[in-house]
């Protein structure tokens, strides 16, 4: 791959992916991002601060919602698209379902049309574990019956199906990667690990929805990036849906205890009722990822929290503003 287009490339996962792609001196990266105000733009600008020093990196500040804009602002030739741009968050999608449909579904179709027009045959799509909904059959395999319970989850499932259509009609290889609760340095400030760490450092109570028994398959960002890189290079079948997780459930109460242990600070808990759209557990079967992508996550939860906490402490002068 000589030139990769990364949508949402200024975000948490996207900027980490761009860094890893540029470690190969033969690769150029174009990042497209509209700096959606879901969280402060300053976070994304910092994510890009080192990348923009690299002459093989190009930033395009545009939205993916208009196909014509993509044609104008992305004039180069690309070997692959990694589509990570999306309206994020389960709970906000319940209040703004039409916006999520516009960006996550229409935006994905626009990118696929762009790939069709330009003859780009490799398309990697950032999907989500949320498509599984409430399903007691853990660990979740890609063949499970899907019952999404939020507009966000339904848009991700729609993106997968649009990809299958474009594979069938136009021969675009479409690899959908279902991410399981990604964390690590640069994590979005609205996500639990980042939010809880910030509140603990500030001495504020942390808001916990439910009794703490819910669990997530937390997956360290570097492991996710390795899976994405393998998907960019994947050239076997034309359509695949693949879980990228850590194959380990961590309870919410255990997550808080780990942050307390590593930070050396005690949390004050403000307990609230469970929220609509939240699922009680996520847990990935990653055997398919291992077989097709040689994906084997290397970072256990405590190691990942240590790395995140070190990043947080190093940057708390602006993170705690």
URMOUR-V410366 format. One record per residue. N is the residue number from 1. D_CENTER is the distance of its C-alpha to the mean C-alpha in Angstrom with 2 decimals. Layout:
BEGIN
N	D_CENTER
N	D_CENTER
END
This chain:
BEGIN
1	21.65
2	23.25
3	21.03
4	17.31
5	15.88
6	12.29
7	11.34
8	9.44
9	10.64
10	11.78
11	8.68
12	7.51
13	5.52
14	7.73
15	10.82
16	10.61
17	10.49
18	13.33
19	15.30
20	15.35
21	16.31
22	19.09
23	20.58
24	22.20
25	25.08
26	25.34
27	21.94
28	21.37
29	18.09
30	17.92
31	15.13
32	15.27
33	14.13
34	16.16
35	15.38
36	14.92
37	16.85
38	14.47
39	14.74
40	17.28
41	17.31
42	18.84
43	15.67
44	14.19
45	17.71
46	17.90
47	14.73
48	16.69
49	20.10
50	20.60
51	18.93
52	21.36
53	24.24
54	23.56
55	25.65
56	23.38
57	20.53
58	20.78
59	19.07
60	19.64
61	19.33
62	19.27
63	17.79
64	16.78
65	18.89
66	22.10
67	22.73
68	25.79
69	23.96
70	21.75
71	25.04
72	26.60
73	24.00
74	22.70
75	26.06
76	25.27
77	24.99
78	21.65
79	21.35
80	17.78
81	14.95
82	11.25
83	9.96
84	6.59
85	8.76
86	9.02
87	10.89
88	8.83
89	10.68
90	12.90
91	16.10
92	16.31
93	15.89
94	19.13
95	20.96
96	19.70
97	19.19
98	20.74
99	18.42
100	15.35
101	17.40
102	18.35
103	15.07
104	12.88
105	15.87
106	18.36
107	15.96
108	14.71
109	18.41
110	19.34
111	17.16
112	18.74
113	22.10
114	21.61
115	21.00
116	24.10
117	26.24
118	25.43
119	25.68
120	22.24
121	21.99
122	18.65
123	15.54
124	12.14
125	9.90
126	6.23
127	7.58
128	7.51
129	10.15
130	11.58
131	13.53
132	15.86
133	17.16
134	20.07
135	21.13
136	23.42
137	23.41
138	21.25
139	19.81
140	18.11
141	18.91
142	17.55
143	21.00
144	20.92
145	22.04
146	19.25
147	20.07
148	17.31
149	18.64
150	16.79
151	16.61
152	12.80
153	12.87
154	15.72
155	14.13
156	11.42
157	14.48
158	16.42
159	14.12
160	14.72
161	18.40
162	18.78
163	17.52
164	20.20
165	22.74
166	22.21
167	22.41
168	25.64
169	27.17
170	26.27
171	25.41
172	21.86
173	20.10
174	16.89
175	14.42
176	11.80
177	9.34
178	8.71
179	6.12
180	8.29
181	7.95
182	6.48
183	9.24
184	11.56
185	13.21
186	11.88
187	9.79
188	10.03
189	13.63
190	13.37
191	11.61
192	14.39
193	14.71
194	14.84
195	16.96
196	19.25
197	19.82
198	20.77
199	23.10
200	24.68
201	25.40
202	26.92
203	28.91
204	27.51
205	27.08
206	23.65
207	23.06
208	22.51
209	22.32
210	24.37
211	26.32
212	23.66
213	23.82
214	20.43
215	18.19
216	14.61
217	13.52
218	11.95
219	10.39
220	10.96
221	8.76
222	11.70
223	11.89
224	8.46
225	9.65
226	12.94
227	11.82
228	10.39
229	13.68
230	15.67
231	14.38
232	15.42
233	18.77
234	19.18
235	22.37
236	23.82
237	23.28
238	22.26
239	19.75
240	17.59
241	15.05
242	13.76
243	12.22
244	10.30
245	11.36
246	14.09
247	16.82
248	17.96
249	18.09
250	18.61
251	20.50
252	19.78
253	23.25
254	22.64
255	19.52
256	21.79
257	24.60
258	22.62
259	21.70
260	25.37
261	26.66
262	24.81
263	25.32
264	28.88
265	28.58
266	29.17
267	27.09
268	28.90
269	27.38
270	27.66
271	27.23
272	26.42
273	26.38
274	23.36
275	21.31
276	21.18
277	18.06
278	17.13
279	17.52
280	19.69
281	17.78
282	15.01
283	16.05
284	15.05
285	17.77
286	16.59
287	19.99
288	19.03
289	16.35
290	19.15
291	21.65
292	20.00
293	17.72
294	19.60
295	16.48
296	17.78
297	15.73
298	18.07
299	17.01
300	18.39
301	17.46
302	20.37
303	19.82
304	16.24
305	17.61
306	20.45
307	18.35
308	16.33
309	19.72
310	21.38
311	18.95
312	19.46
313	23.21
314	23.40
315	21.83
316	23.22
317	25.74
318	23.25
319	20.62
320	23.49
321	25.01
END
